[in-house]
Amino acid sequence: MKILLIGGTGTIGSKVAERLAADHELVVAGHTSGDVQTDITKAEAIQALYKKVGSVDAVTSTTGSAPMQPLDQTTNDHFLEGIKSKMMGQINIALTAMSYLNENGSVTLTSGIMGHDPIPQGAVLSTINNAINGFVIGAYGEFLKKGFRINAVSPALVEDSAETLGDYFPGHSIAAMPDVVNGYVKSLKTNITGQIIDIT
Amino acid sequence: MKILLIGGTGTIGSKVAERLAADHELVVAGHTSGDVQTDITKAEAIQALYKKVGSVDAVTSTTGSAPMQPLDQTTNDHFLEGIKSKMMGQINIALTAMSYLNENGSVTLTSGIMGHDPIPQGAVLSTINNAINGFVIGAYGEFLKKGFRINAVSPALVEDSAETLGDYFPGHSIAAMPDVVNGYVKSLKTNITGQIIDIT
């Protein structure tokens, strides 16, 4: 199974890579590191990435960011920053995958708990995480017609970010990294589609 | 009660205007018609609209569009079209409202059923409707700190669009216009906040 893991050098992605590397042909894409480089904020860069990597059995995305700040200091530009990166970056990863997936191929994106469990200063991420979930819900039927699947993993605050980000998430329980990685493996290896896989 | 109704000349907005006009000071904003004009795809045009209208007790948005086409013909640009209009148009309406709402003010946005009940060719709208819901969920806590409320009305296929759009929604029941209008009145006149008001 040849898997393109975009964001495979990040907090979550590096743990997904560890689990999958042993028994899969893994191509790790990063912004400046990894086996291949890309800039997910540019649709053409994503197309160039797929052209370089060629056909794959699965694409897993653990990439993208969005800014956090108080809502009354949040502007259109803050939203556009998150839209270009975590939202459209991942949606373009999925759209382009439709031309490069092998039979029974799958796409797994990453959203996050803030879409339904908000925190102060998190409105941009609540918006964008829910947009990614909405894309999965809206797109899975047309993936299915080509024999492809698509899901999103929606993790809570993850263990490996708890030290740096924990203060943003008062009262939130922490998702253990092996459970987070399980979400990606479940999307890859079962037959589910159109699902938001909550990891708490 | 002074209400700014943005999109008040459209299919849903005109029925909301009819209901509210009798006993409220209603300012209807449209793209080319209405009491005042604006272009919701430009954050500066929305700011100019509020500057012209001044402080208000409530803002209701029934505006914005997004393209529909098969997913394998859908590009980054199709998404950006919907993002600029229905998604960021409405989010900018809400962000700017924070500086113009009177005490106990409220904002009501419009999303739609496709966020959780997808139809063929509707992936952009599923994405954008869910983004709007995510914004409401992410933002309501910070609205609350200023004494403001925010909700979204999420209608099914509405009665007045059934003839033109019905073929896109096979097997979908139709929401009666009085029920749709009720959603906006409920958001305006009750004390709920952070809610997605489903109208089926």
Contacts between the chains, C-beta under 8 A, distances in Angstrom:
chain1	res1	chain2	res2	distance
A	43	B	75	7.5
A	43	B	76	4.2
A	70	B	142	6.7
A	71	B	95	7.5
A	71	B	98	7.3
A	71	B	139	5.6
A	71	B	142	3.8
A	71	B	143	7.6
A	72	B	98	5.6
A	72	B	142	7.0
A	72	B	146	7.6
A	74	B	95	6.5
A	75	B	43	7.5
A	75	B	95	7.2
A	76	B	43	4.2
A	76	B	88	6.2
A	76	B	91	7.9
A	76	B	92	5.6
A	76	B	95	7.5
A	79	B	88	6.1
A	79	B	91	6.3
A	80	B	88	7.6
A	83	B	83	6.0
A	83	B	88	7.8
A	87	B	131	7.7
A	88	B	76	6.2
A	88	B	79	6.1
A	88	B	80	7.6
A	88	B	83	7.8
A	91	B	76	7.9
A	91	B	79	6.3
A	91	B	127	7.0
A	92	B	76	5.6
A	95	B	71	7.4
A	95	B	74	6.5
A	95	B	75	7.2
A	95	B	76	7.5
A	98	B	71	7.2
A	98	B	72	5.6
A	114	B	134	8.0
A	114	B	138	6.3
A	115	B	130	8.0
A	115	B	134	5.1
A	115	B	137	7.1
A	116	B	137	6.4
A	118	B	137	5.3
A	118	B	138	4.7
A	118	B	140	7.5
A	118	B	141	6.1
A	120	B	141	6.4
A	120	B	142	6.9
A	122	B	138	5.5
A	123	B	135	6.2
A	123	B	138	3.7
A	123	B	139	4.4
A	123	B	142	6.8
A	124	B	138	7.4
A	125	B	138	7.0
A	126	B	134	4.6
A	126	B	135	6.6
A	126	B	137	5.3
A	126	B	138	2.5
A	126	B	139	7.5
A	127	B	91	7.0
A	127	B	131	5.1
A	127	B	132	7.9
A	127	B	134	4.4
A	127	B	135	4.3
A	127	B	138	5.9
A	128	B	131	7.1
A	128	B	134	7.2
A	129	B	134	6.3
A	130	B	115	8.0
A	130	B	130	4.5
A	130	B	131	5.8
A	130	B	133	5.8
A	130	B	134	2.7
A	130	B	135	7.9
A	130	B	137	7.2
A	131	B	87	7.7
A	131	B	127	5.1
A	131	B	128	7.1
A	131	B	130	5.8
A	131	B	131	3.7
A	131	B	134	6.4
A	132	B	127	7.9
A	133	B	130	5.8
A	134	B	114	8.0
A	134	B	115	5.1
A	134	B	126	4.6
A	134	B	127	4.4
A	134	B	128	7.2
A	134	B	129	6.3
A	134	B	130	2.6
A	134	B	131	6.5
A	135	B	123	6.2
A	135	B	126	6.6
A	135	B	127	4.3
A	135	B	130	7.9
A	137	B	115	7.1
A	137	B	116	6.4
A	137	B	118	5.3
A	137	B	126	5.3
A	137	B	130	7.2
A	138	B	114	6.3
A	138	B	118	4.7
A	138	B	122	5.6
A	138	B	123	3.7
A	138	B	124	7.4
A	138	B	125	7.0
A	138	B	126	2.5
A	138	B	127	5.9
A	139	B	71	5.6
A	139	B	123	4.4
A	139	B	126	7.5
A	140	B	118	7.6
A	141	B	118	6.1
A	141	B	120	6.4
A	142	B	70	6.7
A	142	B	71	3.8
A	142	B	72	7.0
A	142	B	120	6.9
A	142	B	123	6.8
A	143	B	71	7.6
A	146	B	72	7.6
